[in-house]
Amino acid sequence: DIIESAYDSGANMIVTPCPLCQANVEIYQDDINARYKTKFDMPVMYYSQLMDVAFGRSALDAALNGNIIQSKRLREIADK
């Protein structure tokens, strides 16, 4: 429901402060896609990663490469 709601509302990513929430939503998207015949590919970022980029830190400093599903838009902003 979380991922579907994010897609339906036009979100570019899901942001959370919770490591368990981040892992559950990001890691299991492939399982959800296989079971329900969906094509979810929603990036799930930590709030701290989003804030790092907002404050001008690099993609490397924000650890954006540690996410399973990459946010191309957030990486573009961080690489400026």
mmCIF file of the N, C-alpha and C atoms, coordinates in Angstrom:
data_MODEL
# 
_entry.id   MODEL 
# 
loop_
_atom_site.group_PDB 
_atom_site.id 
_atom_site.type_symbol 
_atom_site.label_atom_id 
_atom_site.label_alt_id 
_atom_site.label_comp_id 
_atom_site.label_asym_id 
_atom_site.label_entity_id 
_atom_site.label_seq_id 
_atom_site.pdbx_PDB_ins_code 
_atom_site.Cartn_x 
_atom_site.Cartn_y 
_atom_site.Cartn_z 
_atom_site.occupancy 
_atom_site.B_iso_or_equiv 
_atom_site.pdbx_formal_charge 
_atom_site.auth_seq_id 
_atom_site.auth_comp_id 
_atom_site.auth_asym_id 
_atom_site.auth_atom_id 
_atom_site.pdbx_PDB_model_num 
ATOM 1   N N  . ASP A 1 1  ? 0.806  -1.199  0.000   1.00 0.00 ? 1  ASP A N  1 
ATOM 2   C CA . ASP A 1 1  ? 0.000  0.000   0.000   1.00 0.00 ? 1  ASP A CA 1 
ATOM 3   C C  . ASP A 1 1  ? 0.853  1.268   0.000   1.00 0.00 ? 1  ASP A C  1 
ATOM 4   N N  . ILE A 1 2  ? 1.983  1.245   0.710   1.00 0.00 ? 2  ILE A N  1 
ATOM 5   C CA . ILE A 1 2  ? 2.845  2.424   0.783   1.00 0.00 ? 2  ILE A CA 1 
ATOM 6   C C  . ILE A 1 2  ? 3.393  2.769   -0.596  1.00 0.00 ? 2  ILE A C  1 
ATOM 7   N N  . ILE A 1 3  ? 3.913  1.782   -1.282  1.00 0.00 ? 3  ILE A N  1 
ATOM 8   C CA . ILE A 1 3  ? 4.516  2.025   -2.594  1.00 0.00 ? 3  ILE A CA 1 
ATOM 9   C C  . ILE A 1 3  ? 3.441  2.420   -3.602  1.00 0.00 ? 3  ILE A C  1 
ATOM 10  N N  . GLU A 1 4  ? 2.332  1.726   -3.589  1.00 0.00 ? 4  GLU A N  1 
ATOM 11  C CA . GLU A 1 4  ? 1.238  2.037   -4.508  1.00 0.00 ? 4  GLU A CA 1 
ATOM 12  C C  . GLU A 1 4  ? 0.722  3.451   -4.271  1.00 0.00 ? 4  GLU A C  1 
ATOM 13  N N  . SER A 1 5  ? 0.573  3.842   -3.023  1.00 0.00 ? 5  SER A N  1 
ATOM 14  C CA . SER A 1 5  ? 0.120  5.199   -2.701  1.00 0.00 ? 5  SER A CA 1 
ATOM 15  C C  . SER A 1 5  ? 1.114  6.241   -3.190  1.00 0.00 ? 5  SER A C  1 
ATOM 16  N N  . ALA A 1 6  ? 2.403  5.948   -3.042  1.00 0.00 ? 6  ALA A N  1 
ATOM 17  C CA . ALA A 1 6  ? 3.430  6.881   -3.513  1.00 0.00 ? 6  ALA A CA 1 
ATOM 18  C C  . ALA A 1 6  ? 3.348  7.048   -5.030  1.00 0.00 ? 6  ALA A C  1 
ATOM 19  N N  . TYR A 1 7  ? 3.225  5.933   -5.754  1.00 0.00 ? 7  TYR A N  1 
ATOM 20  C CA . TYR A 1 7  ? 3.097  6.006   -7.217  1.00 0.00 ? 7  TYR A CA 1 
ATOM 21  C C  . TYR A 1 7  ? 1.831  6.756   -7.621  1.00 0.00 ? 7  TYR A C  1 
ATOM 22  N N  . ASP A 1 8  ? 0.725  6.423   -6.975  1.00 0.00 ? 8  ASP A N  1 
ATOM 23  C CA . ASP A 1 8  ? -0.553 7.047   -7.325  1.00 0.00 ? 8  ASP A CA 1 
ATOM 24  C C  . ASP A 1 8  ? -0.549 8.554   -7.088  1.00 0.00 ? 8  ASP A C  1 
ATOM 25  N N  . SER A 1 9  ? 0.226  9.004   -6.095  1.00 0.00 ? 9  SER A N  1 
ATOM 26  C CA . SER A 1 9  ? 0.264  10.433  -5.796  1.00 0.00 ? 9  SER A CA 1 
ATOM 27  C C  . SER A 1 9  ? 1.329  11.174  -6.599  1.00 0.00 ? 9  SER A C  1 
ATOM 28  N N  . GLY A 1 10 ? 2.097  10.439  -7.417  1.00 0.00 ? 10 GLY A N  1 
ATOM 29  C CA . GLY A 1 10 ? 3.103  11.062  -8.266  1.00 0.00 ? 10 GLY A CA 1 
ATOM 30  C C  . GLY A 1 10 ? 4.441  11.306  -7.585  1.00 0.00 ? 10 GLY A C  1 
ATOM 31  N N  . ALA A 1 11 ? 4.693  10.634  -6.481  1.00 0.00 ? 11 ALA A N  1 
ATOM 32  C CA . ALA A 1 11 ? 5.953  10.813  -5.749  1.00 0.00 ? 11 ALA A CA 1 
ATOM 33  C C  . ALA A 1 11 ? 7.142  10.323  -6.572  1.00 0.00 ? 11 ALA A C  1 
ATOM 34  N N  . ASN A 1 12 ? 8.287  10.967  -6.380  1.00 0.00 ? 12 ASN A N  1 
ATOM 35  C CA . ASN A 1 12 ? 9.537  10.553  -7.021  1.00 0.00 ? 12 ASN A CA 1 
ATOM 36  C C  . ASN A 1 12 ? 10.307 9.562   -6.169  1.00 0.00 ? 12 ASN A C  1 
ATOM 37  N N  . MET A 1 13 ? 10.039 9.590   -4.867  1.00 0.00 ? 13 MET A N  1 
ATOM 38  C CA . MET A 1 13 ? 10.719 8.697   -3.937  1.00 0.00 ? 13 MET A CA 1 
ATOM 39  C C  . MET A 1 13 ? 9.951  8.673   -2.623  1.00 0.00 ? 13 MET A C  1 
ATOM 40  N N  . ILE A 1 14 ? 10.300 7.694   -1.799  1.00 0.00 ? 14 ILE A N  1 
ATOM 41  C CA . ILE A 1 14 ? 9.785  7.616   -0.440  1.00 0.00 ? 14 ILE A CA 1 
ATOM 42  C C  . ILE A 1 14 ? 10.950 7.956   0.473   1.00 0.00 ? 14 ILE A C  1 
ATOM 43  N N  . VAL A 1 15 ? 10.713 8.796   1.480   1.00 0.00 ? 15 VAL A N  1 
ATOM 44  C CA . VAL A 1 15 ? 11.761 9.192   2.418   1.00 0.00 ? 15 VAL A CA 1 
ATOM 45  C C  . VAL A 1 15 ? 11.329 8.793   3.818   1.00 0.00 ? 15 VAL A C  1 
ATOM 46  N N  . THR A 1 16 ? 12.264 8.194   4.568   1.00 0.00 ? 16 THR A N  1 
ATOM 47  C CA . THR A 1 16 ? 11.963 7.735   5.917   1.00 0.00 ? 16 THR A CA 1 
ATOM 48  C C  . THR A 1 16 ? 13.166 7.931   6.832   1.00 0.00 ? 16 THR A C  1 
ATOM 49  N N  . PRO A 1 17 ? 12.937 8.167   8.136   1.00 0.00 ? 17 PRO A N  1 
ATOM 50  C CA . PRO A 1 17 ? 14.048 8.223   9.085   1.00 0.00 ? 17 PRO A CA 1 
ATOM 51  C C  . PRO A 1 17 ? 14.368 6.846   9.670   1.00 0.00 ? 17 PRO A C  1 
ATOM 52  N N  . CYS A 1 18 ? 13.578 5.849   9.345   1.00 0.00 ? 18 CYS A N  1 
ATOM 53  C CA . CYS A 1 18 ? 13.638 4.535   9.991   1.00 0.00 ? 18 CYS A CA 1 
ATOM 54  C C  . CYS A 1 18 ? 14.379 3.510   9.126   1.00 0.00 ? 18 CYS A C  1 
ATOM 55  N N  . PRO A 1 19 ? 15.512 2.951   9.604   1.00 0.00 ? 19 PRO A N  1 
ATOM 56  C CA . PRO A 1 19 ? 16.252 1.955   8.823   1.00 0.00 ? 19 PRO A CA 1 
ATOM 57  C C  . PRO A 1 19 ? 15.432 0.706   8.496   1.00 0.00 ? 19 PRO A C  1 
ATOM 58  N N  . LEU A 1 20 ? 14.628 0.237   9.421   1.00 0.00 ? 20 LEU A N  1 
ATOM 59  C CA . LEU A 1 20 ? 13.815 -0.953  9.165   1.00 0.00 ? 20 LEU A CA 1 
ATOM 60  C C  . LEU A 1 20 ? 12.762 -0.666  8.098   1.00 0.00 ? 20 LEU A C  1 
ATOM 61  N N  . CYS A 1 21 ? 12.150 0.493   8.176   1.00 0.00 ? 21 CYS A N  1 
ATOM 62  C CA . CYS A 1 21 ? 11.152 0.881   7.166   1.00 0.00 ? 21 CYS A CA 1 
ATOM 63  C C  . CYS A 1 21 ? 11.805 0.987   5.792   1.00 0.00 ? 21 CYS A C  1 
ATOM 64  N N  . GLN A 1 22 ? 12.964 1.616   5.740   1.00 0.00 ? 22 GLN A N  1 
ATOM 65  C CA . GLN A 1 22 ? 13.678 1.777   4.474   1.00 0.00 ? 22 GLN A CA 1 
ATOM 66  C C  . GLN A 1 22 ? 13.990 0.421   3.867   1.00 0.00 ? 22 GLN A C  1 
ATOM 67  N N  . ALA A 1 23 ? 14.517 -0.467  4.679   1.00 0.00 ? 23 ALA A N  1 
ATOM 68  C CA . ALA A 1 23 ? 14.877 -1.800  4.183   1.00 0.00 ? 23 ALA A CA 1 
ATOM 69  C C  . ALA A 1 23 ? 13.648 -2.559  3.698   1.00 0.00 ? 23 ALA A C  1 
ATOM 70  N N  . ASN A 1 24 ? 12.600 -2.573  4.489   1.00 0.00 ? 24 ASN A N  1 
ATOM 71  C CA . ASN A 1 24 ? 11.396 -3.321  4.112   1.00 0.00 ? 24 ASN A CA 1 
ATOM 72  C C  . ASN A 1 24 ? 10.771 -2.804  2.824   1.00 0.00 ? 24 ASN A C  1 
ATOM 73  N N  . VAL A 1 25 ? 10.683 -1.510  2.678   1.00 0.00 ? 25 VAL A N  1 
ATOM 74  C CA . VAL A 1 25 ? 10.037 -0.951  1.488   1.00 0.00 ? 25 VAL A CA 1 
ATOM 75  C C  . VAL A 1 25 ? 10.925 -1.109  0.254   1.00 0.00 ? 25 VAL A C  1 
ATOM 76  N N  . GLU A 1 26 ? 12.235 -0.925  0.403   1.00 0.00 ? 26 GLU A N  1 
ATOM 77  C CA . GLU A 1 26 ? 13.122 -1.000  -0.759  1.00 0.00 ? 26 GLU A CA 1 
ATOM 78  C C  . GLU A 1 26 ? 13.436 -2.446  -1.157  1.00 0.00 ? 26 GLU A C  1 
ATOM 79  N N  . ILE A 1 27 ? 13.808 -3.260  -0.209  1.00 0.00 ? 27 ILE A N  1 
ATOM 80  C CA . ILE A 1 27 ? 14.272 -4.620  -0.506  1.00 0.00 ? 27 ILE A CA 1 
ATOM 81  C C  . ILE A 1 27 ? 13.182 -5.506  -1.092  1.00 0.00 ? 27 ILE A C  1 
ATOM 82  N N  . TYR A 1 28 ? 11.965 -5.347  -0.633  1.00 0.00 ? 28 TYR A N  1 
ATOM 83  C CA . TYR A 1 28 ? 10.905 -6.274  -1.035  1.00 0.00 ? 28 TYR A CA 1 
ATOM 84  C C  . TYR A 1 28 ? 10.111 -5.849  -2.260  1.00 0.00 ? 28 TYR A C  1 
ATOM 85  N N  . GLN A 1 29 ? 10.524 -4.801  -2.957  1.00 0.00 ? 29 GLN A N  1 
ATOM 86  C CA . GLN A 1 29 ? 9.784  -4.386  -4.151  1.00 0.00 ? 29 GLN A CA 1 
ATOM 87  C C  . GLN A 1 29 ? 9.798  -5.458  -5.238  1.00 0.00 ? 29 GLN A C  1 
ATOM 88  N N  . ASP A 1 30 ? 10.907 -6.159  -5.401  1.00 0.00 ? 30 ASP A N  1 
ATOM 89  C CA . ASP A 1 30 ? 10.954 -7.237  -6.402  1.00 0.00 ? 30 ASP A CA 1 
ATOM 90  C C  . ASP A 1 30 ? 9.970  -8.352  -6.059  1.00 0.00 ? 30 ASP A C  1 
ATOM 91  N N  . ASP A 1 31 ? 9.883  -8.710  -4.781  1.00 0.00 ? 31 ASP A N  1 
ATOM 92  C CA . ASP A 1 31 ? 8.931  -9.741  -4.351  1.00 0.00 ? 31 ASP A CA 1 
ATOM 93  C C  . ASP A 1 31 ? 7.489  -9.292  -4.585  1.00 0.00 ? 31 ASP A C  1 
ATOM 94  N N  . ILE A 1 32 ? 7.219  -8.034  -4.281  1.00 0.00 ? 32 ILE A N  1 
ATOM 95  C CA . ILE A 1 32 ? 5.876  -7.478  -4.504  1.00 0.00 ? 32 ILE A CA 1 
ATOM 96  C C  . ILE A 1 32 ? 5.551  -7.511  -5.994  1.00 0.00 ? 32 ILE A C  1 
ATOM 97  N N  . ASN A 1 33 ? 6.507  -7.108  -6.816  1.00 0.00 ? 33 ASN A N  1 
ATOM 98  C CA . ASN A 1 33 ? 6.294  -7.116  -8.271  1.00 0.00 ? 33 ASN A CA 1 
ATOM 99  C C  . ASN A 1 33 ? 6.014  -8.516  -8.788  1.00 0.00 ? 33 ASN A C  1 
ATOM 100 N N  . ALA A 1 34 ? 6.752  -9.491  -8.302  1.00 0.00 ? 34 ALA A N  1 
ATOM 101 C CA . ALA A 1 34 ? 6.551  -10.876 -8.751  1.00 0.00 ? 34 ALA A CA 1 
ATOM 102 C C  . ALA A 1 34 ? 5.194  -11.412 -8.313  1.00 0.00 ? 34 ALA A C  1 
ATOM 103 N N  . ARG A 1 35 ? 4.818  -11.116 -7.094  1.00 0.00 ? 35 ARG A N  1 
ATOM 104 C CA . ARG A 1 35 ? 3.567  -11.667 -6.560  1.00 0.00 ? 35 ARG A CA 1 
ATOM 105 C C  . ARG A 1 35 ? 2.329  -11.000 -7.157  1.00 0.00 ? 35 ARG A C  1 
ATOM 106 N N  . TYR A 1 36 ? 2.377  -9.680  -7.315  1.00 0.00 ? 36 TYR A N  1 
ATOM 107 C CA . TYR A 1 36 ? 1.183  -8.941  -7.740  1.00 0.00 ? 36 TYR A CA 1 
ATOM 108 C C  . TYR A 1 36 ? 1.253  -8.440  -9.182  1.00 0.00 ? 36 TYR A C  1 
ATOM 109 N N  . LYS A 1 37 ? 2.291  -8.859  -9.913  1.00 0.00 ? 37 LYS A N  1 
ATOM 110 C CA . LYS A 1 37 ? 2.449  -8.470  -11.324 1.00 0.00 ? 37 LYS A CA 1 
ATOM 111 C C  . LYS A 1 37 ? 2.482  -6.955  -11.497 1.00 0.00 ? 37 LYS A C  1 
ATOM 112 N N  . THR A 1 38 ? 3.195  -6.280  -10.594 1.00 0.00 ? 38 THR A N  1 
ATOM 113 C CA . THR A 1 38 ? 3.374  -4.836  -10.681 1.00 0.00 ? 38 THR A CA 1 
ATOM 114 C C  . THR A 1 38 ? 4.785  -4.549  -11.179 1.00 0.00 ? 38 THR A C  1 
ATOM 115 N N  . LYS A 1 39 ? 5.082  -3.281  -11.387 1.00 0.00 ? 39 LYS A N  1 
ATOM 116 C CA . LYS A 1 39 ? 6.408  -2.883  -11.864 1.00 0.00 ? 39 LYS A CA 1 
ATOM 117 C C  . LYS A 1 39 ? 6.957  -1.736  -11.016 1.00 0.00 ? 39 LYS A C  1 
ATOM 118 N N  . PHE A 1 40 ? 6.839  -1.864  -9.701  1.00 0.00 ? 40 PHE A N  1 
ATOM 119 C CA . PHE A 1 40 ? 7.332  -0.818  -8.815  1.00 0.00 ? 40 PHE A CA 1 
ATOM 120 C C  . PHE A 1 40 ? 8.853  -0.737  -8.872  1.00 0.00 ? 40 PHE A C  1 
ATOM 121 N N  . ASP A 1 41 ? 9.358  0.478   -8.889  1.00 0.00 ? 41 ASP A N  1 
ATOM 122 C CA . ASP A 1 41 ? 10.795 0.746   -8.883  1.00 0.00 ? 41 ASP A CA 1 
ATOM 123 C C  . ASP A 1 41 ? 11.005 2.086   -8.170  1.00 0.00 ? 41 ASP A C  1 
ATOM 124 N N  . MET A 1 42 ? 10.443 2.186   -6.968  1.00 0.00 ? 42 MET A N  1 
ATOM 125 C CA . MET A 1 42 ? 10.420 3.437   -6.216  1.00 0.00 ? 42 MET A CA 1 
ATOM 126 C C  . MET A 1 42 ? 11.643 3.540   -5.304  1.00 0.00 ? 42 MET A C  1 
ATOM 127 N N  . PRO A 1 43 ? 12.483 4.560   -5.500  1.00 0.00 ? 43 PRO A N  1 
ATOM 128 C CA . PRO A 1 43 ? 13.608 4.759   -4.589  1.00 0.00 ? 43 PRO A CA 1 
ATOM 129 C C  . PRO A 1 43 ? 13.105 5.056   -3.171  1.00 0.00 ? 43 PRO A C  1 
ATOM 130 N N  . VAL A 1 44 ? 13.818 4.524   -2.191  1.00 0.00 ? 44 VAL A N  1 
ATOM 131 C CA . VAL A 1 44 ? 13.495 4.769   -0.784  1.00 0.00 ? 44 VAL A CA 1 
ATOM 132 C C  . VAL A 1 44 ? 14.762 5.304   -0.127  1.00 0.00 ? 44 VAL A C  1 
ATOM 133 N N  . MET A 1 45 ? 14.711 6.536   0.310   1.00 0.00 ? 45 MET A N  1 
ATOM 134 C CA . MET A 1 45 ? 15.881 7.209   0.868   1.00 0.00 ? 45 MET A CA 1 
ATOM 135 C C  . MET A 1 45 ? 15.683 7.490   2.351   1.00 0.00 ? 45 MET A C  1 
ATOM 136 N N  . TYR A 1 46 ? 16.806 7.612   3.038   1.00 0.00 ? 46 TYR A N  1 
ATOM 137 C CA . TYR A 1 46 ? 16.770 8.088   4.419   1.00 0.00 ? 46 TYR A CA 1 
ATOM 138 C C  . TYR A 1 46 ? 16.589 9.598   4.405   1.00 0.00 ? 46 TYR A C  1 
ATOM 139 N N  . TYR A 1 47 ? 15.905 10.093  5.409   1.00 0.00 ? 47 TYR A N  1 
ATOM 140 C CA . TYR A 1 47 ? 15.724 11.535  5.569   1.00 0.00 ? 47 TYR A CA 1 
ATOM 141 C C  . TYR A 1 47 ? 17.085 12.235  5.592   1.00 0.00 ? 47 TYR A C  1 
ATOM 142 N N  . SER A 1 48 ? 18.063 11.617  6.262   1.00 0.00 ? 48 SER A N  1 
ATOM 143 C CA . SER A 1 48 ? 19.400 12.221  6.360   1.00 0.00 ? 48 SER A CA 1 
ATOM 144 C C  . SER A 1 48 ? 20.074 12.329  4.989   1.00 0.00 ? 48 SER A C  1 
ATOM 145 N N  . GLN A 1 49 ? 19.815 11.387  4.084   1.00 0.00 ? 49 GLN A N  1 
ATOM 146 C CA . GLN A 1 49 ? 20.376 11.476  2.730   1.00 0.00 ? 49 GLN A CA 1 
ATOM 147 C C  . GLN A 1 49 ? 19.782 12.669  1.989   1.00 0.00 ? 49 GLN A C  1 
ATOM 148 N N  . LEU A 1 50 ? 18.488 12.839  2.123   1.00 0.00 ? 50 LEU A N  1 
ATOM 149 C CA . LEU A 1 50 ? 17.815 13.959  1.473   1.00 0.00 ? 50 LEU A CA 1 
ATOM 150 C C  . LEU A 1 50 ? 18.352 15.284  2.012   1.00 0.00 ? 50 LEU A C  1 
ATOM 151 N N  . MET A 1 51 ? 18.541 15.359  3.322   1.00 0.00 ? 51 MET A N  1 
ATOM 152 C CA . MET A 1 51 ? 19.062 16.580  3.932   1.00 0.00 ? 51 MET A CA 1 
ATOM 153 C C  . MET A 1 51 ? 20.517 16.829  3.518   1.00 0.00 ? 51 MET A C  1 
ATOM 154 N N  . ASP A 1 52 ? 21.324 15.767  3.417   1.00 0.00 ? 52 ASP A N  1 
ATOM 155 C CA . ASP A 1 52 ? 22.706 15.929  2.945   1.00 0.00 ? 52 ASP A CA 1 
ATOM 156 C C  . ASP A 1 52 ? 22.729 16.611  1.583   1.00 0.00 ? 52 ASP A C  1 
ATOM 157 N N  . VAL A 1 53 ? 21.907 16.140  0.671   1.00 0.00 ? 53 VAL A N  1 
ATOM 158 C CA . VAL A 1 53 ? 21.857 16.720  -0.672  1.00 0.00 ? 53 VAL A CA 1 
ATOM 159 C C  . VAL A 1 53 ? 21.322 18.150  -0.611  1.00 0.00 ? 53 VAL A C  1 
ATOM 160 N N  . ALA A 1 54 ? 20.310 18.383  0.211   1.00 0.00 ? 54 ALA A N  1 
ATOM 161 C CA . ALA A 1 54 ? 19.739 19.724  0.339   1.00 0.00 ? 54 ALA A CA 1 
ATOM 162 C C  . ALA A 1 54 ? 20.775 20.731  0.846   1.00 0.00 ? 54 ALA A C  1 
ATOM 163 N N  . PHE A 1 55 ? 21.693 20.264  1.682   1.00 0.00 ? 55 PHE A N  1 
ATOM 164 C CA . PHE A 1 55 ? 22.726 21.147  2.222   1.00 0.00 ? 55 PHE A CA 1 
ATOM 165 C C  . PHE A 1 55 ? 23.998 21.169  1.377   1.00 0.00 ? 55 PHE A C  1 
ATOM 166 N N  . GLY A 1 56 ? 23.927 20.583  0.164   1.00 0.00 ? 56 GLY A N  1 
ATOM 167 C CA . GLY A 1 56 ? 25.014 20.700  -0.790  1.00 0.00 ? 56 GLY A CA 1 
ATOM 168 C C  . GLY A 1 56 ? 26.098 19.638  -0.711  1.00 0.00 ? 56 GLY A C  1 
ATOM 169 N N  . ARG A 1 57 ? 25.873 18.585  0.035   1.00 0.00 ? 57 ARG A N  1 
ATOM 170 C CA . ARG A 1 57 ? 26.878 17.523  0.107   1.00 0.00 ? 57 ARG A CA 1 
ATOM 171 C C  . ARG A 1 57 ? 26.817 16.671  -1.160  1.00 0.00 ? 57 ARG A C  1 
ATOM 172 N N  . SER A 1 58 ? 27.896 16.001  -1.458  1.00 0.00 ? 58 SER A N  1 
ATOM 173 C CA . SER A 1 58 ? 27.985 15.191  -2.676  1.00 0.00 ? 58 SER A CA 1 
ATOM 174 C C  . SER A 1 58 ? 27.196 13.894  -2.542  1.00 0.00 ? 58 SER A C  1 
ATOM 175 N N  . ALA A 1 59 ? 26.994 13.240  -3.675  1.00 0.00 ? 59 ALA A N  1 
ATOM 176 C CA . ALA A 1 59 ? 26.313 11.936  -3.678  1.00 0.00 ? 59 ALA A CA 1 
ATOM 177 C C  . ALA A 1 59 ? 27.094 10.930  -2.849  1.00 0.00 ? 59 ALA A C  1 
ATOM 178 N N  . LEU A 1 60 ? 28.412 11.005  -2.912  1.00 0.00 ? 60 LEU A N  1 
ATOM 179 C CA . LEU A 1 60 ? 29.255 10.104  -2.122  1.00 0.00 ? 60 LEU A CA 1 
ATOM 180 C C  . LEU A 1 60 ? 29.080 10.374  -0.629  1.00 0.00 ? 60 LEU A C  1 
ATOM 181 N N  . ASP A 1 61 ? 29.112 11.648  -0.236  1.00 0.00 ? 61 ASP A N  1 
ATOM 182 C CA . ASP A 1 61 ? 28.933 12.005  1.171   1.00 0.00 ? 61 ASP A CA 1 
ATOM 183 C C  . ASP A 1 61 ? 27.547 11.623  1.682   1.00 0.00 ? 61 ASP A C  1 
ATOM 184 N N  . ALA A 1 62 ? 26.555 11.707  0.814   1.00 0.00 ? 62 ALA A N  1 
ATOM 185 C CA . ALA A 1 62 ? 25.185 11.356  1.201   1.00 0.00 ? 62 ALA A CA 1 
ATOM 186 C C  . ALA A 1 62 ? 24.936 9.851   1.130   1.00 0.00 ? 62 ALA A C  1 
ATOM 187 N N  . ALA A 1 63 ? 25.948 9.095   0.714   1.00 0.00 ? 63 ALA A N  1 
ATOM 188 C CA . ALA A 1 63 ? 25.861 7.626   0.612   1.00 0.00 ? 63 ALA A CA 1 
ATOM 189 C C  . ALA A 1 63 ? 24.733 7.174   -0.312  1.00 0.00 ? 63 ALA A C  1 
ATOM 190 N N  . LEU A 1 64 ? 24.520 7.912   -1.388  1.00 0.00 ? 64 LEU A N  1 
ATOM 191 C CA . LEU A 1 64 ? 23.452 7.556   -2.323  1.00 0.00 ? 64 LEU A CA 1 
ATOM 192 C C  . LEU A 1 64 ? 23.733 6.249   -3.048  1.00 0.00 ? 64 LEU A C  1 
ATOM 193 N N  . ASN A 1 65 ? 25.002 5.870   -3.136  1.00 0.00 ? 65 ASN A N  1 
ATOM 194 C CA . ASN A 1 65 ? 25.335 4.612   -3.804  1.00 0.00 ? 65 ASN A CA 1 
ATOM 195 C C  . ASN A 1 65 ? 24.974 3.393   -2.955  1.00 0.00 ? 65 ASN A C  1 
ATOM 196 N N  . GLY A 1 66 ? 24.582 3.604   -1.709  1.00 0.00 ? 66 GLY A N  1 
ATOM 197 C CA . GLY A 1 66 ? 24.215 2.499   -0.830  1.00 0.00 ? 66 GLY A CA 1 
ATOM 198 C C  . GLY A 1 66 ? 22.783 2.025   -0.992  1.00 0.00 ? 66 GLY A C  1 
ATOM 199 N N  . ASN A 1 67 ? 21.999 2.746   -1.761  1.00 0.00 ? 67 ASN A N  1 
ATOM 200 C CA . ASN A 1 67 ? 20.610 2.356   -1.961  1.00 0.00 ? 67 ASN A CA 1 
ATOM 201 C C  . ASN A 1 67 ? 20.493 1.332   -3.077  1.00 0.00 ? 67 ASN A C  1 
ATOM 202 N N  . ILE A 1 68 ? 19.577 0.405   -2.932  1.00 0.00 ? 68 ILE A N  1 
ATOM 203 C CA . ILE A 1 68 ? 19.351 -0.625  -3.948  1.00 0.00 ? 68 ILE A CA 1 
ATOM 204 C C  . ILE A 1 68 ? 18.730 -0.002  -5.196  1.00 0.00 ? 68 ILE A C  1 
ATOM 205 N N  . ILE A 1 69 ? 17.698 0.799   -4.988  1.00 0.00 ? 69 ILE A N  1 
ATOM 206 C CA . ILE A 1 69 ? 17.026 1.490   -6.089  1.00 0.00 ? 69 ILE A CA 1 
ATOM 207 C C  . ILE A 1 69 ? 17.494 2.940   -6.055  1.00 0.00 ? 69 ILE A C  1 
ATOM 208 N N  . GLN A 1 70 ? 18.196 3.344   -7.071  1.00 0.00 ? 70 GLN A N  1 
ATOM 209 C CA . GLN A 1 70 ? 18.802 4.671   -7.114  1.00 0.00 ? 70 GLN A CA 1 
ATOM 210 C C  . GLN A 1 70 ? 17.785 5.738   -7.504  1.00 0.00 ? 70 GLN A C  1 
ATOM 211 N N  . SER A 1 71 ? 17.930 6.912   -6.910  1.00 0.00 ? 71 SER A N  1 
ATOM 212 C CA . SER A 1 71 ? 17.143 8.072   -7.310  1.00 0.00 ? 71 SER A CA 1 
ATOM 213 C C  . SER A 1 71 ? 17.993 8.892   -8.274  1.00 0.00 ? 71 SER A C  1 
ATOM 214 N N  . LYS A 1 72 ? 17.680 8.797   -9.547  1.00 0.00 ? 72 LYS A N  1 
ATOM 215 C CA . LYS A 1 72 ? 18.453 9.525   -10.559 1.00 0.00 ? 72 LYS A CA 1 
ATOM 216 C C  . LYS A 1 72 ? 18.378 11.032  -10.329 1.00 0.00 ? 72 LYS A C  1 
ATOM 217 N N  . ARG A 1 73 ? 17.196 11.514  -9.971  1.00 0.00 ? 73 ARG A N  1 
ATOM 218 C CA . ARG A 1 73 ? 17.009 12.958  -9.774  1.00 0.00 ? 73 ARG A CA 1 
ATOM 219 C C  . ARG A 1 73 ? 17.823 13.462  -8.582  1.00 0.00 ? 73 ARG A C  1 
ATOM 220 N N  . LEU A 1 74 ? 17.813 12.736  -7.480  1.00 0.00 ? 74 LEU A N  1 
ATOM 221 C CA . LEU A 1 74 ? 18.575 13.156  -6.305  1.00 0.00 ? 74 LEU A CA 1 
ATOM 222 C C  . LEU A 1 74 ? 20.075 13.126  -6.601  1.00 0.00 ? 74 LEU A C  1 
ATOM 223 N N  . ARG A 1 75 ? 20.504 12.130  -7.345  1.00 0.00 ? 75 ARG A N  1 
ATOM 224 C CA . ARG A 1 75 ? 21.921 12.047  -7.731  1.00 0.00 ? 75 ARG A CA 1 
ATOM 225 C C  . ARG A 1 75 ? 22.297 13.224  -8.636  1.00 0.00 ? 75 ARG A C  1 
ATOM 226 N N  . GLU A 1 76 ? 21.422 13.608  -9.569  1.00 0.00 ? 76 GLU A N  1 
ATOM 227 C CA . GLU A 1 76 ? 21.691 14.761  -10.439 1.00 0.00 ? 76 GLU A CA 1 
ATOM 228 C C  . GLU A 1 76 ? 21.870 16.029  -9.613  1.00 0.00 ? 76 GLU A C  1 
ATOM 229 N N  . ILE A 1 77 ? 21.017 16.211  -8.628  1.00 0.00 ? 77 ILE A N  1 
ATOM 230 C CA . ILE A 1 77 ? 21.110 17.397  -7.773  1.00 0.00 ? 77 ILE A CA 1 
ATOM 231 C C  . ILE A 1 77 ? 22.408 17.367  -6.976  1.00 0.00 ? 77 ILE A C  1 
ATOM 232 N N  . ALA A 1 78 ? 22.753 16.206  -6.429  1.00 0.00 ? 78 ALA A N  1 
ATOM 233 C CA . ALA A 1 78 ? 23.966 16.078  -5.614  1.00 0.00 ? 78 ALA A CA 1 
ATOM 234 C C  . ALA A 1 78 ? 25.230 16.270  -6.437  1.00 0.00 ? 78 ALA A C  1 
ATOM 235 N N  . ASP A 1 79 ? 25.185 15.917  -7.711  1.00 0.00 ? 79 ASP A N  1 
ATOM 236 C CA . ASP A 1 79 ? 26.371 16.007  -8.563  1.00 0.00 ? 79 ASP A CA 1 
ATOM 237 C C  . ASP A 1 79 ? 26.611 17.407  -9.125  1.00 0.00 ? 79 ASP A C  1 
ATOM 238 N N  . LYS A 1 80 ? 25.718 18.354  -8.856  1.00 0.00 ? 80 LYS A N  1 
ATOM 239 C CA . LYS A 1 80 ? 25.887 19.729  -9.363  1.00 0.00 ? 80 LYS A CA 1 
ATOM 240 C C  . LYS A 1 80 ? 26.958 20.452  -8.583  1.00 0.00 ? 80 LYS A C  1 
# 
